[in-house]
Amino acid sequence: MEVKKAEFIGSSAKLSQCPEGKVPEYAFIGRSNVGKSSLINMLTNHKGLAKTSSKPGKTRLINHFKINGEWFLVDLPGYGYAKASKTEKRGFQKIIVDYIEKRESLANLFVLLDSRLEPQKIDLEFMEWLGVNGIPFSMIFTKIDKLSGNKLNENLKRYQKKMLEKWEELPVYFASSSINGTGRQEILGYINQINQQLDIIRA
């Protein structure tokens, strides 16, 4: 898939404010500072589309971007931001849960995971919740440029082993780097594949 056009549509503080429309939506979520904004900018080949920051927790709203006039890329607030107040955390939790559970046009949720880290409890619990609720999701391991090939393979195998303690089979996963573009074509190809399947269903 070639991204010819990417435009910011709007930010929403709650589900009812999200744009109308029945085009498929592909949402991106992860713990704060996992590299979500950088990944979105890499996928769309648009450096300033999603605002990046050295400070975690910058995304506080649901941000919709229209891609090629055909589907929405959705930037969701991160979870697990330790410095957020309890009130803010409750707000983040509600906005995330409402969107994931109730947004009918959500075609797939991409859960971003830092490839450099051991499997994190909050990530594992979040994905388990998605599985229990039947939410279609995939995993994207970010920042693989920070690791050697051997170390990356070790970390991925460790993650697979941990997840298979509770999962019969692993969700689809990708390895990515916003620095060198690794994983871009694979992720966009996967989105295109789902879009084609949805077209067949709607036909």
C-alpha positions in Angstrom: 0.0 0.0 0.0 1.2 3.5 -0.8 0.1 6.3 1.5 -0.6 9.2 -0.9 -2.6 11.4 1.5 -2.7 11.7 5.2 -4.7 14.4 6.9 -5.6 15.2 10.5 -9.4 15.2 11.0 -9.8 16.0 14.6 -9.3 15.2 18.3 -11.9 13.8 20.6 -12.2 13.8 24.4 -14.8 11.1 24.3 -16.3 8.5 22.0 -19.4 10.6 21.0 -17.1 13.3 19.6 -15.3 10.9 17.2 -15.9 11.5 13.4 -18.9 9.9 11.8 -18.4 7.5 9.0 -18.3 3.9 8.3 -14.7 3.6 6.9 -12.5 1.0 8.7 -10.4 2.3 11.6 -7.0 1.1 12.7 -6.0 2.3 16.1 -2.6 2.4 17.7 -2.0 2.1 21.5 0.7 1.3 23.9 2.4 2.3 27.1 3.6 5.9 27.3 6.8 6.6 25.5 6.7 3.4 23.4 7.3 5.3 20.2 3.7 5.5 19.0 3.8 9.0 17.4 7.1 8.3 15.7 5.7 5.0 14.3 2.6 6.7 13.0 4.7 9.4 11.3 6.9 6.7 9.7 3.9 4.7 8.5 2.3 7.7 6.8 5.7 9.1 5.7 4.7 12.4 7.3 7.1 13.7 9.9 4.8 16.1 11.7 1.5 14.2 11.5 1.4 12.9 15.0 3.1 15.1 17.6 6.2 13.5 19.2 7.6 14.4 22.5 10.4 13.4 24.8 7.9 13.5 27.7 5.6 10.5 28.0 1.9 10.8 28.1 1.6 13.6 25.5 -1.4 12.0 23.7 -4.4 12.8 25.8 -7.2 12.6 23.2 -8.4 10.3 20.4 -6.8 11.6 17.3 -8.2 10.6 13.9 -6.2 10.8 10.6 -7.8 10.1 7.2 -5.5 8.0 5.0 -5.9 8.1 1.2 -9.5 9.1 1.9 -10.3 5.5 2.5 -9.6 4.6 6.2 -8.8 6.2 9.5 -5.6 5.8 11.4 -6.4 6.4 15.1 -3.9 7.6 17.7 -5.1 6.6 21.2 -3.9 7.8 24.5 -1.1 5.8 26.1 -1.7 3.7 29.2 0.5 3.3 32.2 1.7 6.9 32.5 3.0 6.9 36.1 3.0 10.7 36.5 -0.6 11.2 35.5 -3.0 12.1 38.4 -5.5 9.5 39.5 -8.3 11.6 37.9 -6.4 11.7 34.6 -5.7 8.0 34.7 -9.4 7.3 35.2 -10.1 9.6 32.3 -7.6 7.8 30.1 -9.0 4.5 31.1 -12.6 5.4 30.2 -11.8 7.0 26.9 -9.7 4.0 25.9 -12.2 1.4 27.0 -15.2 3.2 25.5 -13.4 3.5 22.1 -12.2 -0.1 22.0 -15.4 -1.7 23.2 -18.0 0.5 21.4 -16.4 1.8 18.2 -18.1 -0.4 15.6 -15.7 0.8 12.8 -12.6 -0.4 14.6 -11.1 -3.0 12.3 -7.9 -3.7 14.2 -6.0 -2.5 17.2 -2.2 -2.4 17.0 -0.7 -2.8 20.5 2.8 -1.3 20.6 5.5 -3.0 22.7 9.1 -1.8 23.4 11.3 -4.5 21.9 14.1 -3.7 24.4 12.1 -4.6 27.5 11.1 -7.8 29.3 7.4 -8.7 28.9 5.6 -6.0 31.0 2.7 -7.0 33.3 0.5 -4.1 32.2 0.9 -5.0 28.5 0.2 -8.7 29.1 -2.9 -7.8 31.1 -4.1 -5.4 28.5 -3.8 -7.9 25.7 -5.5 -10.6 27.8 -8.4 -8.2 28.3 -8.6 -7.6 24.5 -8.6 -11.4 24.0 -11.4 -12.0 26.5 -13.5 -9.2 24.9 -12.9 -10.5 21.4 -11.1 -7.3 20.2 -9.1 -8.0 17.0 -5.5 -6.8 17.6 -2.0 -7.2 16.5 1.4 -6.6 18.2 4.0 -4.2 17.0 7.5 -4.4 18.6 9.1 -0.9 18.4 12.6 0.4 18.4 14.2 -2.7 17.0 17.1 -0.5 15.7 18.3 -0.3 19.3 19.0 -4.0 19.4 21.3 -6.5 17.7 19.6 -9.2 15.6 20.4 -11.9 18.2 19.1 -9.8 21.1 15.9 -9.0 19.2 15.3 -12.7 18.5 15.9 -13.5 22.2 13.4 -10.9 23.4 10.8 -11.9 20.8 11.1 -15.6 21.9 10.9 -14.6 25.5 7.7 -12.7 24.7 6.2 -15.6 22.8 7.0 -18.0 25.6 5.4 -15.8 28.2 2.2 -15.2 26.1 1.8 -18.9 25.3 1.3 -19.5 29.0 -2.2 -18.2 28.5 -2.7 -18.0 24.7 -3.3 -21.0 22.5 -1.7 -19.1 19.6 0.0 -15.8 19.3 -1.7 -12.8 17.6 -0.1 -11.5 14.4 3.0 -9.4 15.3 5.4 -7.1 13.5 8.9 -5.8 14.3 9.4 -2.1 13.5 11.8 0.9 13.6 10.6 4.4 13.0 14.3 5.3 12.4 15.0 3.1 9.4 11.4 2.2 8.3 11.6 -1.5 9.1 8.1 -3.0 9.3 6.4 -0.2 7.3 5.4 -2.2 4.3 4.4 -5.2 6.3 2.1 -3.2 8.6 0.6 -1.2 5.7 0.2 -4.5 3.7 -1.7 -6.0 6.7 -4.0 -3.1 6.8 -4.6 -3.3 3.1 -5.3 -7.0 3.4 -8.0 -6.4 6.1 -9.5 -3.6 4.0 -9.8 -6.0 1.0 -11.5 -8.6 3.2 -14.0 -6.0 4.5 -14.7 -4.9 0.9 -15.6 -8.5 0.1 -17.9 -8.8 3.2 -19.7 -5.5 2.3 -20.1 -6.5 -1.4 
